[in-house]
């Protein structure tokens, strides 16, 4: 083996080690962004329909663990609302632009992000103004919580439609598909 070949092999080995050293600290991010879907498919009671009126809302953590530190994670924050026309909806509170937490402006029927002014419609969670509205489909809609409403009017979260902080497929889908009466 020539000296040049040995040098190349040593340089390749050093480059491989350098790449691994740079990427290793970020390996845990995969679990942060892609949580197991099983943990987000728990059935959890949120509220009762009788406790809501048009334009009202409730913030909740899902899936709830009972640990305030974990339940306080922004990626577990959601809003259940009754639209001004009486429909039940639940969305992630993580803005798809830069992950701030939008709030509900019931007088306008909009979810408004305080950081950069992204505005989402209450009926389907699609961004209609601000930087989130400029993002390409499907990265311009808040993920929705799949809901079940039982005969007593109890509202349960049963899963998530979309990726928190990234968006949701919403074209050719009715938001009513995420609310099932059982």
N, C-alpha and C positions, 0 to 999 in steps of 0.2 A: 504494500500500500504506500502510495506516495505521501509526501509531506503535505501537499495541498489537500489531498483527500482526507487526511487525518484532521487538518485544520477545519475543513468544511464540516466534518462529523462533530467536532467539538463545538463549533459555532451553532450548529443545528440543535445540539443537546442544550446548550446554554439558552438559546432562544426559546425552546420548549419550556424550560424551567422558568424563564422570565414571564412567559405568557401565563403559565399556571399561577405564578406568584401574584400577578396582577388580577386575575380572574377569581382566585380563591375567596377573597373577602366578600364577593358578590354572590356566591353560590347559594346562600340562604334566602336571597330575594325570590327565588322561584317559588318557595313555599308561601311567601308573603303575598305574591300576586295570584297564585293559583292554589287557593285552599281547596281541600277535598270537598267535592260536591255533597258528600254525605253529611258534613257538618252544617251545610246550609239547607238541608231538606228536613229538618226537625219540624214537627207540628207544635206551634207555640201560640197561645192565646194572646191577642193584642188588646182588644176592646170589644164592646158590644155596639151594634148598630144604633140602639136606643140612646147611647151616650153621645152620639154625634149628631150634628145638625149641618145643613149645607154651609160650606165655608169654614168648617171646623177641622182641626187636625190634632194628631197625637204623635209625638216623637217616641221611638222605641229602638231597642237594641235586639238584633237577631243574628244568629241564634244566641239566646241569652244563656250565660254560664253561671251567673250568681257572683262572679268575681268582678268587682267594680272596675278594676284596671283593664281587664279583658273586654268587658261590656262597654267601656268608654272608648274603645278603639274606633276612630272615625269610619273605618271600613265595615263596622257593624251597626252604623247609625242609619235609621230609616224614618220616613214620615208616612203615616197613615192619614189620609184626608178624605173628607166627603166633599166632592166638587160642588160648585154652586148650583148645579142641576141635580144633585143628590146621588151621584155615582161614587162608589168606594174605589179608591186607588191607594197604592203604597209604592213609594219609590226609595231608591238609595239616596242618601243625603250627600253623597260624594259627587261633586261637579265633575263632569267628564273633561273639563278644560284643564284645571290645575288642582283639583281635589279639595277645594274649599267646601264648606257645608251650606248649601242653599236653604232658605227658609220660605215659608208659604205666605204670600201676600193674598189673603182670601178676598179682599175687596176688589182685586184685579184678576183673580183666578190664575195666578202665576207663581211659579217657584223662582226665586230670585237669588242669585249667588252674589254675596257681598264683596267678593274680592275683585272681580273683573267685569261684573255686570251681565253675566250670562243669564238669560231668561228662558224658562221652560214652561210649556203649556200644562195646565193641571190635568187635562183630559187624557194625555198620552205621554207626558214627560219628554217631548221632543223640544230641543232648543230652537227658539225662534229669533233670538237676538243675542248679541255679545259674541265673544270668541268661540264659545261652544257651538254656536250655530254655523260657524265657518268651517268646522271640522267635517270631514267626509263621512257619509253614511258607512257603517252603523255607529260611528263614534260620536254621534250628536244627540243621543237620547239617554236619559237616565235609566239604569236597570230597574225593573219592576219586581216587586215581591208578589209571588203567587199566593192568592188568598182563598180560603174556604170560609163560607158563612153558613153556620148550622141553623136549624129550625128555631133556636132560641135567639138568634141574632148575634151569637158570639162570632167574632172574626178571628181567624187563625192564619198565621203565616205558615206556609208549607214548602217554600222554596224560593229561588231567585231566578229570574229570567234576564240574562245578560251577565256581563263581567263588571264588578264594582270598579269605578274609576275609568272604565274603558268605553262602555256603551252597551247597546242592545239592538238586535234586529227588530225593526218595527214596521217596515213596509209590508203591506199585504197581510197585516195582523191586527186584529182589533184588540184594544187594551182590555175589553171585556172578557177575552179568553183567559186572562189571569185571575178572574174572580169567578169561583165556582160555588154555587149554592148546593149544600148537601142536606 
